[in-house]
Amino acid sequence: MSAEKYFACAGNIYEKIRATQLANIRQAAMFAADSIARGGLAHLFGSGHSVIPVLDVFPRYGSFAGFHPLLDARLMWTQVLGSGGVRELLKLERTEGYVKEFLSNFRFEPTDTLIVYSHGGMNAAPVEAALYGRSAGMKLVAVTSLENARRSEATHSSGKNLADLGDVVIDNCCPPEDALVEVAGARVAASSTLAVVAISMALVAETAAKLAERGVKLRAFASPNVPGVGPENNLQVFDDYARRIAPRLR
């Protein structure tokens, strides 16, 4: 019954996102399409489990160059314990000043878009990424739990949380505790990853549609299971990505 309850609760979250967040997803896609059409980038940032949607947008079958994942191995775990473990990650993503140093590896333009993911929206990592993006003049998309933002006080020295900083804020519609099912007094089975991956794929689809409306041709990173799509297609996708990214590395 707990598995069935999880599916029911997760389905309710998907429906709430569809019913309440489509306008915000479309606005975020407009920002991303504007950036990509101008030869710019739609950057993606997350830390901890919020790196999962960043990894899933690009490179991923069904996506395309123009999305730029901002990935730091120190902000994602490579194992549970020991070097690269969760304890280190949790400390680092709550330490002010680190993300600014990481982002200084890249050159950003005001025509770019920055999409920042964080369920809680309070840690230093997402807040400082958002502040950095705003200081660079980029449009900022925040993907977070608005219920958590309403319940919690900011912990960053700026007095801001992620939801305060977005030009558009997409609510993941998940409860602050994230877990959906209570078993023997414990809350288990998280929801936010399912929610933000769905939001991200909707954003990819909507961005592609808005680029098509402008006559901008894109080449999708395609599964080898697609008939008639040879390996040269994906090599060209990576060439396109390299052309966009190379001038931005410092």
N, C-alpha and C positions, 0 to 999 in steps of 0.2 A: 504493500500500500504506500510505503514511503516513496518508491520510484514513481508510482502513479501520481502521487501528490506533487512531486517535483515537476513532472511534465505539465500538470495543470497550472501550477504557479508560474512556471517559465512561459507557458503559453499566454497567460494573462499579462506578463511583462511585454512580450512581443506585441500583443494587441494594443497595449497602452502606448508603446512607442509609435506604432503605426497611426493611432488615433490622435496623438498629441504632438508628435515631433517631426512630422513630414515637412512642415513649413521651415523649420530650423535646418533640417537636413538639406532641403533645396537651397536655402541661403548659403550654407556652408559649401555646397557644390558649386554655386555661382562664384564664390570667392576662389575656389580651387580651379575652376575652369578659366576664370579671368587670368590667374597666374600662369597656368600651363599654356594658354593660347598666346600669351606674350613672350613665351620662351622661358618663363620662370618656373618656380617649383612650389609644390604643396608639400611642406615638410610635416613629418609626423613624429611626435615624441611621447614616450611613456616610460615609466620605471616600474620595477617589480612586476606583478602580474599584468600591469597596464602596458607592458611592452608587447603583449601578445597581439593586439590589433595592429600595432605598428608593423610587426613581422608579417601579419596576414594581408596587409594592403599591397605591399610590394617588397620583394618579388613574390608574386603569387599568380597562379594560373587565373586568367580573367582580369588581370590588372594591366597597367601600362606605364611607360616612363612618364615622368612629370611628378609622380609621387616620390618623395625622398625620405626614407626612414632614417631618423637620427638615433643611432644605436651605440650604446656604451656598455661593454661587457660587465663593467663594474656596477651598473644599475640593473642588471638582471642576474639571477643566480645561475651558476654553472654546475653547482651541486648543492645539497642541503646543508652539510656541515663542512667546516674547513675553509681553505682559501677559495674565494668565490662563492661562499655560502650565503645563506639567507640572513644570518646575523649581521654580517658585514654590509649586505645590501640595505637592510632596514636602517642601519646607522647612517649610511652614506646618503640615502635619499631624504633623510631628515636633517642633514647637515647643510646649513646655509653657505652659499658661495661656491659649492662644487660645480653645479650645473652651468654657471656662468663660464667657468674655465673650460668645460667640455664644449660648450657651444661656440667658444671663441676659435675652435678649429675650422669653422665654416664662415663663408661670406654670405650674408643674407641681403636681400634687396627689398625695398618697400613694396614692390609689385608681387612679392611672394605671399603665401599663406602659411600659417603655422597652426597645426591641429594638435592639441594637447589632451591626452587621456589621463584621467585619474578618478577612480571611484570616489575616494574620500575627498580629494581636492584640497587637502590641508598641508601635505608634506612640502618640504622646501623644494624638492625636485620639480614637480609640476608648476608650482607657483612661480619659481624663478625662471623656468622656461617661458612661461607666459609673460612675465615682466620683461624678459629679454626680447621676446618677439615684439611686444608693444614698443619698446625703445628703438627697435630697428624699423618701425613703421609698417610692419606686416599686419594683415588682417588675422585676427586670432579666433580660432574655433575651440571652444572648451567642451569636452565630453565628460560628464561627471554626474554624480547623484545630487539632484537639487534638494531632495529631502535631507540628505546629510548636511548640505550647506546651510539649510534653514535651522537645523538642530545644533550645529557645532560653531564654536567661536574660532576665528582664525588663530593659527599658532605661529605663522610666519611673522617676522619683525615688521614687515610692511603693513600688517593688519589686514591683508587680503587673503582670500582663498581663490581657487581657480575659477569658481562660478562668478566672482566679482569682475573678472578681467576679460572675458570673452566678448568679442563683437557679436558673436552668436554663441549661445549656450545650448547644447543638446543634452537633455536629461536622459540618462540611461534607464530611468524609471525603476531602478532597483532599490530595495530597502537599505538603510545605512549599514545594517549588519551583514548584508550581502547574501548570507546563507538563507535558504528558503524553507527548510524542513526541520522540524523539531523532533528529535528522537531521544527518549530517556533524559529529557532536560537539556540536551545539547542541540545547538543550531548547526546544521550541516548542509552541504551541497550548495555551492556558490552560484550566483546568477549573473554577476556583472560581466564576466567574460563572454557569455552567450550574447548578452545585450549589446556590448560594444562591437563585437564582430558583426552582428546583424546591422548595426548602425553604419559600420565602416563599409560593408558590401553595398548597402543602399547608397552610401555616399559615392562609392566608385561608379555605380551604375548611373547615378544622376549626373555626376561630373562628365562621364562619357556622353550622355545624351545632350548635355549643354554644349560640349565641344562639337558634336555632330551638327547641332543647330547652327553653329557659326561656320560650318564647312571645314573645321579642323579635323584632318585625318589622323587617326591614331592606330597604332599597331598593338594588339593585345598579346600579352604573354600567354601562349596557348599550350594546353596539355598535348603531349604526344599521342594521346588517345583520340584526338580529333582527326578524322580522315582528311587527307589532303594537306595537312599542315606539316611541313618539313622542319628540320632543326634550324634551317637558315632563318626562319621567322623569329625564333627566340634570340638567335645571335644578333639580329638587327635590333630587337628590343633592347638588349644590353648595350649595343653600340649607341643607340639613342640616349639611353640613361647616362652612359659615360660622357657623351658630348655635353649633356646638361650639367653634370656634376663636376667634371674636371676643373672648370674655371672657379668653382666655389670652394675648393679645398685650400687651406692655408698651410 
